[in-house]
């Protein structure tokens, strides 16, 4: 494996996002690499809002995208602080499109040497090994990929 200078972490604000970011930040710290955190505003959600806008002409799609992007950037910054990553060299990006395509574009655009992402996302189907976005990225990713599996929690009754 080549030297890792840039690590891209895909964060979708699912329950697994803190663990994904924690793993990526730990690696970035140890390897003295830049950390790029990407979140994707799903084009499907934008399309749904466009349908709603037709019924409520006062809604502005550019304003919706701008507000949503700003809110997600704020949430990324908060998550970075919560996971102790604010001291790293960090870049955040919020892209709009089909999530797996945008993640792969970000890998290219940021010249990432490693991608870190969860095996499950917001869909969180109980019996699914991979989410559909994760599966598509895993199959197509041009760089090594670290898949972060959900932490196993010991039930309180079994712990003591």
Secondary structure as a PSIPRED ss2 file (coil, helix, strand):
# PSIPRED VFORMAT (PSIPRED V4.0)

   1 X C   1.000  0.000  0.000
   2 X C   1.000  0.000  0.000
   3 X C   1.000  0.000  0.000
   4 X C   1.000  0.000  0.000
   5 X C   1.000  0.000  0.000
   6 X E   0.000  0.000  1.000
   7 X E   0.000  0.000  1.000
   8 X E   0.000  0.000  1.000
   9 X E   0.000  0.000  1.000
  10 X E   0.000  0.000  1.000
  11 X C   1.000  0.000  0.000
  12 X C   1.000  0.000  0.000
  13 X C   1.000  0.000  0.000
  14 X C   1.000  0.000  0.000
  15 X C   1.000  0.000  0.000
  16 X C   1.000  0.000  0.000
  17 X H   0.000  1.000  0.000
  18 X H   0.000  1.000  0.000
  19 X H   0.000  1.000  0.000
  20 X H   0.000  1.000  0.000
  21 X H   0.000  1.000  0.000
  22 X H   0.000  1.000  0.000
  23 X H   0.000  1.000  0.000
  24 X H   0.000  1.000  0.000
  25 X H   0.000  1.000  0.000
  26 X H   0.000  1.000  0.000
  27 X H   0.000  1.000  0.000
  28 X H   0.000  1.000  0.000
  29 X H   0.000  1.000  0.000
  30 X H   0.000  1.000  0.000
  31 X H   0.000  1.000  0.000
  32 X C   1.000  0.000  0.000
  33 X C   1.000  0.000  0.000
  34 X E   0.000  0.000  1.000
  35 X E   0.000  0.000  1.000
  36 X E   0.000  0.000  1.000
  37 X E   0.000  0.000  1.000
  38 X E   0.000  0.000  1.000
  39 X E   0.000  0.000  1.000
  40 X E   0.000  0.000  1.000
  41 X E   0.000  0.000  1.000
  42 X E   0.000  0.000  1.000
  43 X H   0.000  1.000  0.000
  44 X H   0.000  1.000  0.000
  45 X H   0.000  1.000  0.000
  46 X H   0.000  1.000  0.000
  47 X H   0.000  1.000  0.000
  48 X H   0.000  1.000  0.000
  49 X H   0.000  1.000  0.000
  50 X H   0.000  1.000  0.000
  51 X H   0.000  1.000  0.000
  52 X H   0.000  1.000  0.000
  53 X H   0.000  1.000  0.000
  54 X H   0.000  1.000  0.000
  55 X H   0.000  1.000  0.000
  56 X C   1.000  0.000  0.000
  57 X C   1.000  0.000  0.000
  58 X C   1.000  0.000  0.000
  59 X C   1.000  0.000  0.000
  60 X C   1.000  0.000  0.000
  61 X H   0.000  1.000  0.000
  62 X H   0.000  1.000  0.000
  63 X H   0.000  1.000  0.000
  64 X H   0.000  1.000  0.000
  65 X H   0.000  1.000  0.000
  66 X H   0.000  1.000  0.000
  67 X H   0.000  1.000  0.000
  68 X H   0.000  1.000  0.000
  69 X H   0.000  1.000  0.000
  70 X H   0.000  1.000  0.000
  71 X H   0.000  1.000  0.000
  72 X H   0.000  1.000  0.000
  73 X H   0.000  1.000  0.000
  74 X H   0.000  1.000  0.000
  75 X H   0.000  1.000  0.000
  76 X H   0.000  1.000  0.000
  77 X H   0.000  1.000  0.000
  78 X H   0.000  1.000  0.000
  79 X H   0.000  1.000  0.000
  80 X H   0.000  1.000  0.000
  81 X H   0.000  1.000  0.000
  82 X H   0.000  1.000  0.000
  83 X C   1.000  0.000  0.000
  84 X C   1.000  0.000  0.000
  85 X C   1.000  0.000  0.000
  86 X C   1.000  0.000  0.000
  87 X C   1.000  0.000  0.000
  88 X C   1.000  0.000  0.000
  89 X C   1.000  0.000  0.000
  90 X E   0.000  0.000  1.000
  91 X E   0.000  0.000  1.000
  92 X E   0.000  0.000  1.000
  93 X E   0.000  0.000  1.000
  94 X E   0.000  0.000  1.000
  95 X E   0.000  0.000  1.000
  96 X E   0.000  0.000  1.000
  97 X E   0.000  0.000  1.000
  98 X C   1.000  0.000  0.000
  99 X H   0.000  1.000  0.000
 100 X H   0.000  1.000  0.000
 101 X H   0.000  1.000  0.000
 102 X H   0.000  1.000  0.000
 103 X H   0.000  1.000  0.000
 104 X H   0.000  1.000  0.000
 105 X H   0.000  1.000  0.000
 106 X H   0.000  1.000  0.000
 107 X H   0.000  1.000  0.000
 108 X H   0.000  1.000  0.000
 109 X H   0.000  1.000  0.000
 110 X C   1.000  0.000  0.000
 111 X C   1.000  0.000  0.000
 112 X C   1.000  0.000  0.000
 113 X C   1.000  0.000  0.000
 114 X E   0.000  0.000  1.000
 115 X E   0.000  0.000  1.000
 116 X E   0.000  0.000  1.000
 117 X E   0.000  0.000  1.000
 118 X E   0.000  0.000  1.000
 119 X C   1.000  0.000  0.000
 120 X C   1.000  0.000  0.000
 121 X C   1.000  0.000  0.000
 122 X C   1.000  0.000  0.000
 123 X C   1.000  0.000  0.000
 124 X C   1.000  0.000  0.000
 125 X C   1.000  0.000  0.000
 126 X C   1.000  0.000  0.000
 127 X C   1.000  0.000  0.000
 128 X C   1.000  0.000  0.000
 129 X C   1.000  0.000  0.000
 130 X C   1.000  0.000  0.000
 131 X C   1.000  0.000  0.000
 132 X H   0.000  1.000  0.000
 133 X H   0.000  1.000  0.000
 134 X H   0.000  1.000  0.000
 135 X H   0.000  1.000  0.000
 136 X H   0.000  1.000  0.000
 137 X H   0.000  1.000  0.000
 138 X H   0.000  1.000  0.000
 139 X H   0.000  1.000  0.000
 140 X H   0.000  1.000  0.000
 141 X C   1.000  0.000  0.000
 142 X C   1.000  0.000  0.000
 143 X C   1.000  0.000  0.000
 144 X E   0.000  0.000  1.000
 145 X E   0.000  0.000  1.000
 146 X E   0.000  0.000  1.000
 147 X E   0.000  0.000  1.000
 148 X E   0.000  0.000  1.000
 149 X C   1.000  0.000  0.000
 150 X C   1.000  0.000  0.000
 151 X C   1.000  0.000  0.000
 152 X C   1.000  0.000  0.000
 153 X C   1.000  0.000  0.000
 154 X C   1.000  0.000  0.000
 155 X C   1.000  0.000  0.000
 156 X H   0.000  1.000  0.000
 157 X H   0.000  1.000  0.000
 158 X H   0.000  1.000  0.000
 159 X H   0.000  1.000  0.000
 160 X C   1.000  0.000  0.000
